[in-house]
Amino acid sequence: MKKGLLLTVLFLALLACNTRKQVEKAVHSGNYDQAITTALNKLKTNKNKKRKYDYVLMLQDAYYKVVERDLNTIEHLKKDNNSETLRQIYELYLDLNARQEAIKPILPLSVNGKNIPFDFNNYSDDILEAKENLSDYMYEKGIDLLESDDKRIIREAYNTLEYLQRINPNYENTRELLDEAHQRGTDYVLVSINNETQQIIPSRLEADLLNFDTYGLNKFWSVYHANRVANLKYDYAMQLNLKQINISPERINEREYLREKDIKDGWEYKLDQDGNAVKDSLGKYIKIDKIIRVKCRLLETIQTKSSQVIADVVYVDLLSKQTLNAFPINSEFVFEYAFARSRGDKRALNADDRNLLNNRRVPFPSNEQMVYDTGEDLKFQLKDIINSYTIRQ
């Protein structure tokens, strides 16, 4: 057996041994579902092989133990008669049924020709009864929570009703109650831009910053308005305070490069030491490439101009008039453009050099345009702040 194959066999044997130990450890520590999942994965293929017998027996052991545990827990919870446990009872019945359905596809299982039994129960009625009891309770709880004017409690009502909608779609008027809870639990944020720079801000930049339809926000419980909506009570204000605008002078820098390259420039006859043309075995004169060194000076011109906007974003609680949080923003934009001219043999230039030769000097962008271009990064940072900050904890 080759060394590589031997190492592979040893590795697979070690891996199988470790997997068995993992399943065994999971069973002994009460992690029955983990043990069942791992064993099922191992038994999906070659389930009748002798090396899989351990997984069959451990699967059976874990299955019966977890069924006994869950049924005992359900019995205890029912005796407790606490409505808060209805969800746990329902989900335990779902687990009991799900395990059975996961095991059924690989049956039958046997060890040494002996069938390994798995007793299954019909939990359909239990699941339906538990779901009905839970649905009644969650519905009443959601309605009770909606009696509050506290948005935190209203959001709890939404979560309760959302779970009810998930397990029992369209139960009573759950969908309408969900819409009500979402509307009443949402925070409305009024946004404003305060220019403290003593400079004129391009109107299209202000319009872009306040166009929240382009932000792609994913804030389920927050809505941002740039324009106040009549008769809507706003919870918070978000102020974008522009503190400082810095624009650099227009700069032109020139650099000179010397390019050199050996190139093929025609051909010539190969000569011997006496200066005579050399022939090949067929009597033909031998030709060789003529290599020459060419040079070219590249004069590169770089135009640069930069702008910077320093700002901060401040969240204010409109009820208490207290500042909740502030985030600094430092946004920059750099205009850079390069062109070139040359002196000498252009064959010495590379592809990038030739591209520069195709460029011509362009006008520098105006200060207004620079500030507007800086706004793209400003908008990106503003979006990041909005998406990452949770106003109401």
N, C-alpha and C positions, 0 to 999 in steps of 0.2 A: 504494500500500500504506500502510495506516495505521501511525502511529509505533509503537503498542503491538504490532501484529502483527509488524512488522519487528524489534523488540527481542526478541520471543519466538523468531522464526526464528534470529536471531543467537545467542541464548542456547543453543538446542538444538544448533546447529552447533558452538558452542564446547564444549558438553558432550560431543558425539560425538567431537570431536577429542581431548579430554582422555582419554576412555575408551580410544580407540585407542592413545594414548601409554602409558597405564597397562598395557595388555596387552603392548605391545611391550617396555616396560621390564621387566615381570615375566618375559617369555621370556628376555631378555638377561641378567637377573640370576639365572636358574635357579629362579625361583618358578613352576614350570610349572603346578602345580595351581591357583594363583591365576589365571594366565593362562587356563587351560581353563575355570574357573568363570565368569570375566567374559565370555569369548567365547561360552560356551553361553547365558548370560543374554541376550546381545544377539541371538543367532540363534534364540531361541524364536519370534520373530515376524518376518515378512517376510524370511526367510532368503535368498530369491533376489534381493532387491534389490541393485542395483549397489553401493550404499553399504555393504553388508554383506560385500563380497568380502574386504576386509582381515581381517575377523574369521575367516572361513573358513580363509584361508591361515595365519593366526597360530595358530588352533586345531590345524591339522594339524601345524604345526611344533612346537608345545609338546607335543602328544601323542607324536610319535615320539621326541622328545628325552627325555621323562620315562620312556617305556617302556624306551628303551636304558639310561638311568641305573639304573633299578630292577632290570632283569635283570642288569646288570653287578654291582650291589651284591649281589644274591642269590647269584650265582656266586662272588663273593669270600667271602661269609660261609659258604657251604657248604664251601669249601676250608679255611677257618679251623678248622672242626670244633669250634666252641665252643658248648656247650649254651646259654649265656647269649644267644646270637644267634638261637635258634629262634623267639622271639617276634617279633623284627624280620623274619625271613624270612616268617613266616606273615602278618604285617600288610602286608608289601610285596606279597604275592600278592593279598591282599584289595584293596589299592589299585589294582593292575593291572586286576583284574576290575571294580571299581567305576567306573573311568574309562570303560571300554568300555560299560558299561551306561548311563552318563550320556550318552554320545555317540550311541548307537544310535537313540534316538527322533527325532533331528533329521535323520537320514540319509534320502535322499542329499543331498549338498552339491555344488554346482557353481559354477564361476567362468567367466563368458563362455561358457556352454554346455558347458564341459568338466568332467567328473566329477572330484571330488577324492577320491582313495582313502584309506580308513582300514583298515589290516590289523588284524584282531582275532585273538586266540589263545584257545584253550580252556584255562583254568587250573583246571578242576574237579579233576582228579587231583592237580595240584600243591597246591591248597588243602587237599584231604583229607589228603594225605601230611604236609604241614606241620602241620596241626592235630593229627594223631595223634602226631607226634613231640613237638610242644609239650605236648600233654596229658600224655603219659608223663612228660616232664621236670617239668612244674609239679606233678603229683601227687606224685612222689618228693621234690621240693623241699619241698612243703608238709608231708609226713610228717616229713622230717628237721628242719624248723624246729619242729615240734610236740614234738620230743624235749627242747627247752629248757624251763626253768622261768621264764625271763625274759619278762615280759608284753610287752615291746616286740617281742621276737622272735616270740612267739606271735601278736601282731597282724600281723606281717609274714607269718606263715603264713596267717592269715586272708585277707589281701589277695591272696596267691598263689592260694589255693584259690578265692577269689571270682572272680578272673579266669578260672580254669579252668571254674568253673560257668557263667560267662557265655558262653564260646566253645564249651563242650561239656557241656551240661546233663546232670546225673545220671551223670557219668563215675565209674565204680567206686562208692566210698562217699563221694564228695566232700561231699554234703549233710550227712552225719553228722559228717565232719571239720570242716566249717564251724561246726556247732553246738558242737562241742568247743572249737574255737579261740575262738569268741565268749565262751563261758562262762569259759574259763581266762584269756582276755585282758582280761576286764572288771575294772575297779576297783570295790570295794565301799566305800562311804562311810557311816560311822555319824554321824548328826546328833544334836546335843544343843542345848538352849537353857539358857543360864546367866543367871539373873536377878541382876544386881549392883546393882539400883536401890533395894533396901530397900523396894520397894512390891510389892503383890500384883498379879500379872498375871492377867487373866481366863483361866479355864481353857479357854474356847472359842477364845480367841485362840491359845493355845499349841497346841491341837488343830488349828486351821486352818493354822498355820505349819508343822506337821509332817505335814500331809496332802499328800504329794507326788503323789498321784493327781490332784489338782486343778491341778497346776502346768503340765501340758502340756510336760514336759521332753523335749528331743530330744538325749539323750546316749547315743550308741550304746555307748560304752566305759565308762560310769559308771552305777552304780546307787546310789541314796540310800535309806537305811533309817533311820526314826525309832526303830524298835524292833530291838534286837539279835536276830539269828537264830542259834539254837544251832548250833554246829559250823561256822559260817561265819567264815572268816578275813577280817577287815576290813583294808583297805590304808590308808585315810585316815579322819580325823575332820574333820567340819565343825562348828564351834562358832559358834552365834549368841549373842553376848554382849550382853545388854541393859544398857547403861551408865547411862542416865539417862532419866527420864520427867518431862516438864514439862507442867503443865496450867494454863492461864491462868484468872484469875477470870472470873466471868460478867459480861459487860458489856452495858449497855443505852444506846444512843445515840439521841438524838432530833434530827430536823431538820424545819424548817418551810419550806414552799414556798408562794409565792403564784402561783396559776394564773389567767390572764386569757384570755378568748376572745370574739371577736365572733361572735354567733350570730343566726340567723333566729328572730324571735319574732312570728309572725303577719304581717299585711300592713296597708297603709294606702293611701288614695287619693293619687295624685300630685296635687300642688297647684301652681298657678302662683304668680307673684310677689305676686298679690293674695290668695292664700289660697283660691282657688276650685279645685274638682276639675277635672282635665283629662280631656277625652274623646279617644278615638282617631278614626281616619277613619270608623269605622262608627258613631260616636256612643256608644260604650260607655266608661264611666269606666275610666281606667287604674289598675291596682293595682300597687303596688311592695312588695317585701319590707321588713319592718320589722327593722332590725338593731340589736341592743343589745349592750352589753359586760357580760359577767358575770364575777364573781370568786369564787374559792374558796381557802381556806387548807388545805393538806394537811399534817398532822402525822404524819410518818413515824417509826416506832420500829424500830430494828435491834438484834436480839439476836445477840451473838457470843460464842464460846468456842472456844479452840484447844488442841490437844494436840501434843506432840512426843515422839518416841522416838529417842534416840541410841543407836546400837549399832555393833558391828563383826562381820564374818564372818571367822573364822580357819580356815585349812586346816592340818592337822597330819599329818605322815607318821608313822603309828603304828609303823613299824619303827624309824626313827631317832629318833623323838620330837622331830623338828625342825619348827618352824613354816615352812610353805611360802610362805604369802601371807596378807595381811589386807586386808580391804576395809571402809572406813567406810560407815555408813548413817545418814542423817538423814531420818526420816520424819515428816510433819506431816499434821494434819487440822484443818480449820476448819469449825465449825458457824456458819452465818449464817442468820438468819430475819428477815424484815421484815413489818410490818403497819402499818396507818395508820388514822387517823380524819380527818374533815374538818369544816370550818365554812364555810358559805356556799353558793353555787349550784354543785351538783355537775356541772352542764352544762359548767363550765369545765375539768373534769378530762379527761385522756387515758385511753386504754385501760389502760396500765400502772398509773395511779393507781387506777382502779376495781378492778383485780385486787388491789391492796394493801388496799383497803377490805374485800374479802371475807375477808381473813386475820384470824385472831385470835391473841392471844398464846399461845405454847406453852411447856410446861415445858422448861427446859434439860436436855440429856442429862446423865446421871450421869458421874462421872469414869471409872468402869469402861467405860461405853459409849464414851466419847471415846477411851480407849486401844484398845478393840477396833476402832473405826472407823479409827484410825491404822494398825492392822495391815494393812488392805487395801493401802496404799501400801508398807508394810514388806514384805509378801509379794511385791509386784511387783518391788521392788528386789532381793529375795533371789533370785527367779526369774531376773532379768537377770544376776546374778552367777554363778549356777550354769550358765546356758546359755553365757555368754561365756568362762568360765574353763576352760582345759584343764589338768587336774591333772598328768597324766604327759606331758611334752613329748616 
